[in-house]
Amino acid sequence: MPKLLSRAASSVILAWGWKRAAIAMLAGALSSLAMAPFNAWPVLFVTFPVVVWLIDGAAAGKRRGVPAAAIAGWWFGFGYFVPGLYWIGYAFLVDADTFAWLLPFAICGLPAYLALFSALGFALARLLWVRGAWRVVALAGSLTIAEWLRGHLLTGFPWNAFGYALTEPLALAQSLSLIGIWGLTFVAVAVFASPAALFDDTADTRRRWLAPTAALIVLIMMAGFGAVRLQNHPTRLVDGVRLRIMQPNLQQDQRFNYAAKADVMQKYLSLSDRATGPDATGVRDVALLIWPESAFPFFLAREPDALAQIAELLPKGTILLTGAVRPPEMPSGRRITRAYNSIYAIDHDGSLLSVYDKLHLVPFGEFLPYQNWMEKIGFVQLTKVQGGFLTGTARHTMELPNAPPLLPLICYEAIFPDEIDIRGRRPGWILNLTNDGWFGNSTGPYQHLQQARMRAIEQGLPMVRAANTGISAVIDPVGRIVAQLGLGVEGVLDATLPAAMSPTVYARVGELPAAVLVALSMMLVLLRRKYGGR
């Protein structure tokens, strides 16, 4: 078996041309199985050593092998992102007459762009490449830098960052409270690439085992830390704050059809007041009723009859938190062409207590790059809002009279860990309203839940998630799912709000531990290159 594996490593190192591209793309595709809902992260112990050998083999190319490494990195990234993000194509079938022709561009175009960051990571690793186990550290630092850039450049899209592979089982995910997702990405790459050292050409057999042994020790320490943290932080509840999440499971085209206004309202109202047990009394025992993102096919604030129906539903002491499209303030009589994607807090008398407007809009979904120019040549974003959605001015907490203050996040705002900038008064929980109905019964909603769940662990704050078609959930501050409604299910989810923990290390210092980890590793690799040979 060892000889067979050594021959396999040699064949990867010596591969060139289409064979090399195919190996890289296959390794990337298999790596996508480490993400939700499969969580088959042990596969990375096979695919990441292949990455090391691909970069080893790039040395045969020109310019110190940097271009060859970048090409291999692009093919790896393309293979990783196509099966990981195929579900985006579902959104282009909601209005197939308008958008179906863009489906191949969505399924292949976005992965092709994101793969540029993998190419950058491979190229940087090749520039820093050294012999032996230290090249695993060079790879971990380089890919972490590339992944961080992917999460920030051109509005950013950190979906399925490699660190998410170490978030299942839940004990491993607790390290997020210390180093965040970027620190965990560094650890994941280093751990999973470490078996490559077993096949190094060195006379000292013991040295081959240093990297895999160190990786195993790191995993054991993470699991031990996580187990202790979970044991020491059982789920505590906030007295008197009963939640009801309404999951309507509406088809996406219905949500943007004004003619369906009456049917949508009736469904929301009747579903929200549904009794869920022998002792249940509908919405009367609920402190917070929660509806998902962009819940109405109309401007709620400009529909007095809809507000009156909501007021009739809500008993005194109950507040509705709901997504809604909010028109901007403008002179009466002028046609509304743009709007905010917002969250309203509505009191029992139909009055608006608080509003949050989404800050991080979805490219091609809520706005177009070079919006005016692209509209002139006939392009529209998926939501078909002329001019694109308006951007909110600031992230802020929403104050409620009957519950702790909350930090609102709409849709994929929950995948950006370093945008949860909590200044001033610390919120008691995070509210994530989303509409994953765009993506059908696919892996997308499972991945979205997994990533949103990690924000709770990072901050030590519970998260309440309401999704149109699912997956709605109540999550405690160490990431336990207290209650959940599955994908494609219509119903209501009743639960009590979990209590927050004291701020985590990550909540206090943000990305500093990850930055120190990467910077220190890069310094050590450079010292190794200077004094230990390449």
ABEGO torsion letter per residue (X at the ends): XAAAAAAAAAAAAABBEAAAAAAAAAAAAAAAAABOAAGBAAAAAAAAAAAAAAAAAAAABBGGGAAAAAAAAAAAAAAAAAAAAAAAAAAAAABAAAAAAAAAAAAAAAAAAAAAAAAAAAAAAAAABBBEAAAAAAAAAAAAAAAAAAAABGGEBABGBAAAAAAOBAAAAAAAAAAEAAAAAAAAAAAAAAAAAAABBBABAAAAAAAAAAAAAAAAAAAAAAAAAAAABBBBBBBGBBBBBBBAGBBAAAAABAAAAAAAAAAAAAAAABBABAABAEAAABABBBBBBGABABBAAABAAAAAAAAAABBBGBBBBBBBBBBBBBBBGBBBABBBBBBBBBBAAGBBABBBBBABBBBGAABBBGAAAAAAAGBBBAAGBBGEBBBBABBBBBBBAABBBBBBBBEAAAABAAABBBBEBBBABBBBBBBAAAAEBBAAAAAAAAAAAAAAAAAGBBBBBBBAAOBBBBBBAAGBBABBBBBGBBEBBBBBBBBBBBBBAAAAAEAAAAAAAAAAAAAAAAAAAAAAEX
